[in-house]
Amino acid sequence: MEVSLNQLPEGGSVPFYHTHRENEELYLFIGGQGQFQVDGQIVDVKEGTAIRVSPEGERTLRNNGTGDLYFIVIQVQAGSLRQWVQTDGVILDKPVTWQE
């Protein structure tokens, strides 16, 4: 898994489309406003927007808001999740303690 924190300045854009060979991406927008484009569909993005893109999705983005656009990108091999929290998580028989 790769995780990156990104900042796109006001008026900035990614000047190309890109795809991936094997990895899907999850974009989590945490500040600012902009637009994300995937396969010709344009989505307005702002704090709280999340967009998952399959490897073959043709994507780009721009900041058409005022101020910087902040986002996190999580990239992982497509189809690599084998179990989710309900089947993978293990609750331990151990009390929770905090050191003061």
N, C-alpha and C positions, 0 to 999 in steps of 0.2 A: 504494500500500500504506500502511496505517496500522498502527502498532504502539504499544500502550500497556501500561504497567506498572501494575497495580492492587492495592489492598489493601482487604480487607473485614474489619472488626473482628469479634471473637468475638460471636456472636449476630446479626450483621448479615445482611441479605438484600437482593436487588433486588426491590422491591415490585410489580413488574409483569412481564408477558411482553412480549417484543418480537421482531420479525422485521426483515428488511431488504428493500429493493426489488431491489437488484442485488448486494450484497456477501455473500460467505461469510465465516465467521470461524473461526479456529483458537484455541482456548483452551489455554494451556500452564500447568499448575499447578506452582508452584515452591516452595511452602511452605504448611504448615497442612493442614486437612482441611475438607471441606464436601460439599455435594451440588449437582449440576448437573441441571437438568431440561430436556429437549427433547422436544417433541411428546408430553408426558405420561409419558415414560420418565425415571426418576430414576437417576442414576449417582453413586455415591460417588467423590469426587475427593480426591487427595492429591498430594504432591510426585511428579512424574513422569507424572501423568495428562495426556493430550492428547485434546481433543475437537474435531472439525471439525463445523460446523453450516452447512447450506445456507441460502441467503437466506430461504426460506420457513419454516424451522424455528422453532417457537415456543419461546423459551428464557428461562430465568431461573436464578438460583443463590442459594445461601445458605451461610453459615458456621455449621455445627452442631458444630464442633470447639472445642477450647480454643486460645486464641491467635488471631492474625490469619491470614487466608487470603490468600496472595499468588499472583497469576496474571498472565500476559502474554496479551493479545489481539492477534492479527494479523488485520486485515480487508483483503480484496482483492476486486476484482470477480470474481464467479463465472465460471469458464471462461477466465480470462485467461492462465493458464499455457499457453504454446504448445510449449515444449520443456523437457525436464528436463536435469539436469546431464550425462548421458551424451551428449546430442545438442547441448546449448547450450554446454557448457564447452569452452574451448580451452586446451590445455597449451602453454605457451610454451617455446621452445628457448632458455632463459636460465637460468644457474645462480642458485640462491638465495643471497643474501648478507645478512648482518646487520651493522649498524654497532654497534660496541662503545662 
